């Protein structure tokens, strides 16, 4: 059975996969697997971009999306006469049998089924089944990925990686066949500044602790006065900032919804140390 595997540490947001999908399916009738994809309004393979943090501590995260070719596909339950699974695991909407079945759009918990108003048919990624039948080893999107972030193949060939991979919306219980490695996590970043001296603070010890797991990490501010803690779990954290000759500082940081950046964390000299 085939799977798609995304390694987000390798995705640079080039959108080659998204463009290749449009090139392959727009204006092309690949019946019995798919009618032409509209030029606009549908992306059977797309890459979402999210900018997080506060300047100068900013990251750009990329998250690709597509049909998950689920092992427990809700679309198959919604229209068993029009949606089927191939022997290789790809879930296909039969374009002839799916005409007029607009309810298929709502059946997908991932929002990866689209309605073609002109043709009156539900559409989605086919895994380029027509190319695989013609001898291709992988869909166009995978072939177009220049960084190796997107791969496709037999599930057993990815067995070791799948042990640490995750899927989107596992709570849906759909048994997706699209897996993700290195999903973006949270980060805490700060630039320590001595306002009175009008300079950054180098060599300050910064310690963070996860309030749930009690995980502790420590760093020293670099020559730019910066500290960056990345790949943090969402949740509540504590942060201590210390350096001889300065007043220590303590912060409660909420990473449940977003990252936290301190563009200018003011550090004050200890008057007792003068």
C-alpha positions as CSV (number, residue, x, y, z in Angstrom):
1,X,0.0,0.0,0.0
2,X,1.3,3.4,-1.0
3,X,1.9,6.4,1.4
4,X,3.0,10.0,1.0
5,X,5.7,11.2,3.5
6,X,6.5,14.9,4.0
7,X,9.6,16.0,5.9
8,X,8.9,19.6,6.8
9,X,12.6,20.2,7.8
10,X,13.3,19.9,4.0
11,X,10.4,21.9,2.7
12,X,11.5,25.4,1.6
13,X,8.1,26.6,0.4
14,X,9.0,26.6,-3.3
15,X,5.4,25.4,-4.2
16,X,6.8,23.2,-7.0
17,X,4.4,20.4,-5.9
18,X,1.4,22.8,-6.1
19,X,2.4,24.1,-9.5
20,X,3.1,20.6,-10.9
21,X,-0.3,19.4,-9.8
22,X,-2.0,22.3,-11.6
23,X,0.1,21.7,-14.7
24,X,-0.8,18.0,-14.7
25,X,-4.5,18.4,-14.1
26,X,-5.7,21.8,-15.5
27,X,-7.1,21.4,-19.0
28,X,-6.4,17.6,-19.0
29,X,-9.1,14.9,-18.9
30,X,-7.6,11.9,-17.1
31,X,-10.8,9.8,-17.1
32,X,-11.7,7.4,-15.6
33,X,-9.7,9.0,-12.7
34,X,-10.4,12.7,-13.0
35,X,-11.9,15.4,-15.2
36,X,-9.9,18.6,-15.7
37,X,-9.2,20.6,-12.6
38,X,-10.4,24.2,-12.8
39,X,-7.7,26.8,-13.3
40,X,-8.8,28.6,-10.1
41,X,-10.5,27.7,-6.9
42,X,-9.0,24.3,-6.4
43,X,-5.6,23.1,-5.2
44,X,-5.5,19.3,-5.0
45,X,-1.9,19.8,-3.6
46,X,-1.2,23.0,-1.8
47,X,1.4,24.5,0.6
48,X,0.2,26.8,3.3
49,X,2.6,29.4,4.6
50,X,2.6,30.9,8.2
51,X,4.8,33.6,9.5
52,X,5.3,33.3,13.3
53,X,7.1,35.3,15.9
54,X,7.9,39.0,16.1
55,X,10.8,40.8,14.3
56,X,13.7,40.2,14.5
57,X,12.8,36.7,15.7
58,X,10.6,35.4,12.8
59,X,10.1,32.0,11.3
60,X,8.2,30.9,8.3
61,X,6.5,27.5,8.5
62,X,5.2,25.5,5.5
63,X,2.5,22.9,5.8
64,X,1.6,20.9,2.7
65,X,-2.0,19.6,2.3
66,X,-3.6,17.0,0.0
67,X,-6.2,14.2,0.1
68,X,-5.0,11.8,2.8
69,X,-6.2,8.7,0.9
70,X,-7.6,7.5,4.2
71,X,-7.7,3.9,5.2
72,X,-11.2,4.7,6.7
73,X,-12.2,7.2,4.1
74,X,-15.4,9.1,5.0
75,X,-16.0,9.9,1.3
76,X,-16.2,6.2,0.6
77,X,-18.9,5.9,3.2
78,X,-20.7,8.9,1.9
79,X,-20.9,7.6,-1.7
80,X,-19.7,3.9,-1.9
81,X,-21.0,3.7,-5.5
82,X,-18.8,6.6,-6.6
83,X,-15.7,6.4,-4.5
84,X,-13.3,3.4,-4.4
85,X,-9.9,2.4,-3.2
86,X,-7.3,1.0,-5.7
87,X,-5.1,-2.0,-4.8
88,X,-2.2,0.5,-4.2
89,X,-4.3,2.3,-1.5
90,X,-5.1,5.4,-3.5
91,X,-8.7,6.6,-3.0
92,X,-10.4,7.8,-6.2
93,X,-13.6,9.6,-7.0
94,X,-15.1,8.2,-10.2
95,X,-15.9,11.4,-12.1
96,X,-18.8,9.7,-14.0
97,X,-20.5,8.2,-11.0
98,X,-19.8,11.2,-8.8
99,X,-21.7,13.8,-10.9
100,X,-24.2,15.7,-8.8
101,X,-22.9,14.3,-5.5
102,X,-22.1,17.6,-3.9
103,X,-22.4,16.1,-0.4
104,X,-19.0,14.5,-1.0
105,X,-17.4,17.9,-0.3
106,X,-18.7,18.0,3.2
107,X,-17.8,14.4,3.9
108,X,-14.1,15.1,4.0
109,X,-12.9,16.3,7.5
110,X,-9.8,17.8,5.9
111,X,-11.5,20.0,3.4
112,X,-9.6,18.3,0.5
113,X,-12.6,17.5,-1.8
114,X,-13.7,20.3,-4.1
115,X,-16.8,21.0,-6.1
116,X,-16.5,21.7,-9.8
117,X,-19.5,23.9,-10.5
118,X,-19.1,23.8,-14.3
119,X,-18.9,20.0,-14.5
120,X,-21.1,19.4,-11.4
121,X,-18.7,16.9,-10.0
122,X,-16.7,16.4,-6.8
123,X,-12.9,16.3,-7.3
124,X,-9.6,15.8,-5.4
125,X,-6.1,14.4,-5.6
126,X,-6.0,11.1,-7.4
127,X,-2.3,10.4,-6.6
128,X,-1.8,10.8,-10.3
129,X,-3.2,7.3,-10.8
130,X,-3.1,7.7,-14.5
131,X,0.7,8.2,-14.4
132,X,1.2,5.2,-12.1
133,X,-0.8,3.1,-14.6
134,X,1.5,4.4,-17.3
135,X,4.7,3.2,-15.5
136,X,5.6,6.3,-13.5
137,X,7.0,5.5,-10.0
138,X,5.6,8.6,-8.4
139,X,3.0,11.4,-8.9
140,X,3.9,14.7,-10.5
141,X,4.0,16.6,-7.2
142,X,6.7,14.2,-5.8
143,X,8.6,14.2,-9.0
144,X,8.7,18.1,-8.9
145,X,10.0,18.3,-5.3
146,X,13.6,19.5,-5.5
147,X,14.5,19.1,-1.9
148,X,13.3,15.6,-1.2
149,X,10.7,16.9,1.3
150,X,7.9,14.9,-0.4
151,X,8.3,11.2,-1.1
152,X,5.9,8.4,-2.2
153,X,6.2,4.7,-2.0
154,X,5.4,1.5,-0.3
155,X,4.5,1.8,3.4
156,X,7.0,-0.9,4.4
157,X,9.8,1.1,2.8
158,X,9.1,4.0,5.2
159,X,8.5,1.8,8.3
160,X,11.3,3.2,10.4
161,X,10.3,6.8,9.7
162,X,6.6,6.2,10.2
163,X,7.3,5.2,13.8
164,X,8.0,8.9,14.5
165,X,5.8,10.5,11.9
166,X,2.4,12.0,12.6
167,X,-0.8,12.6,10.6
168,X,-3.1,15.5,10.6
169,X,-6.3,15.4,12.7
170,X,-5.7,12.0,14.2
171,X,-8.9,12.5,16.3
172,X,-10.9,12.0,13.1
173,X,-10.0,8.3,13.1
174,X,-9.7,8.2,9.3
175,X,-6.3,6.3,9.2
176,X,-4.6,8.8,6.8
177,X,-2.0,7.6,4.4
178,X,-0.2,11.0,4.3
179,X,2.4,11.3,7.0
180,X,4.5,14.2,8.3
181,X,8.0,14.3,9.8
182,X,9.2,17.4,11.8
183,X,5.9,19.3,12.0
184,X,6.6,22.9,13.2
185,X,6.7,23.3,17.0
186,X,6.8,26.4,19.1
187,X,9.8,28.6,19.9
188,X,10.9,31.2,22.5
189,X,13.4,33.9,21.4
190,X,14.7,37.0,22.9
191,X,17.3,39.8,22.4
192,X,18.7,40.9,25.7
193,X,19.5,44.6,25.9
194,X,21.2,46.8,28.5
195,X,19.3,50.0,27.9
196,X,21.5,52.2,30.1
197,X,24.7,51.0,28.3
198,X,22.9,51.0,24.9
199,X,24.3,47.6,24.1
200,X,23.2,44.0,24.0
201,X,23.9,41.6,26.8
202,X,26.3,38.8,26.0
203,X,26.7,35.6,28.0
204,X,23.5,35.8,30.1
205,X,22.2,32.5,31.2
206,X,18.6,31.9,30.1
207,X,16.7,28.8,31.4
208,X,13.3,27.6,30.4
209,X,11.1,24.9,32.0
210,X,7.9,23.2,30.7
211,X,5.4,23.4,33.5
212,X,3.7,20.2,32.5
213,X,6.7,17.9,31.8
214,X,9.3,19.8,33.8
215,X,11.7,19.6,30.8
216,X,14.5,22.1,31.3
217,X,16.7,23.8,28.7
218,X,19.5,26.4,29.1
219,X,21.4,28.7,26.7
220,X,23.6,31.7,26.9
221,X,22.9,34.8,24.9
222,X,25.2,35.1,21.9
223,X,27.4,38.0,20.6
224,X,24.2,39.6,19.3
225,X,22.4,39.2,22.7
226,X,20.1,36.6,21.2
227,X,18.8,33.3,22.6
228,X,16.5,31.0,20.6
229,X,14.8,27.9,22.0
230,X,13.1,26.0,19.2
231,X,11.1,22.8,18.7
232,X,9.2,23.3,21.9
233,X,6.0,21.6,22.8
234,X,2.9,23.8,23.0
235,X,1.9,24.6,26.6
236,X,3.0,26.7,29.6
237,X,6.6,27.5,30.2
238,X,8.7,29.5,32.7
239,X,11.8,31.5,31.8
240,X,14.6,32.8,34.0
241,X,17.3,35.3,32.8
242,X,20.4,35.7,34.9
243,X,23.8,37.3,34.7
244,X,26.2,38.6,37.4
245,X,25.9,42.3,37.8
246,X,22.3,42.3,36.6
247,X,18.9,41.9,38.2
248,X,17.5,38.5,37.5
249,X,14.2,38.2,35.6
250,X,11.4,35.7,35.6
251,X,8.6,35.2,33.0
252,X,5.5,33.0,32.6
253,X,5.1,32.1,28.9
254,X,2.1,30.7,27.2
255,X,2.9,28.7,24.1
256,X,-0.4,27.0,23.7
257,X,-1.5,29.1,20.7
258,X,1.6,30.8,19.3
259,X,5.3,31.4,19.7
260,X,6.8,34.0,21.9
261,X,9.5,36.5,20.9
262,X,11.0,39.3,22.9
263,X,12.4,41.8,20.4
264,X,13.9,43.9,23.1
265,X,14.1,42.2,26.6
266,X,15.4,45.0,28.8
267,X,18.0,43.8,31.3
268,X,18.8,46.1,34.2
269,X,22.1,46.4,36.2
270,X,21.9,45.5,39.8
271,X,22.6,48.7,41.8
272,X,24.0,46.6,44.7
273,X,26.7,45.3,42.3
274,X,27.9,48.8,41.3
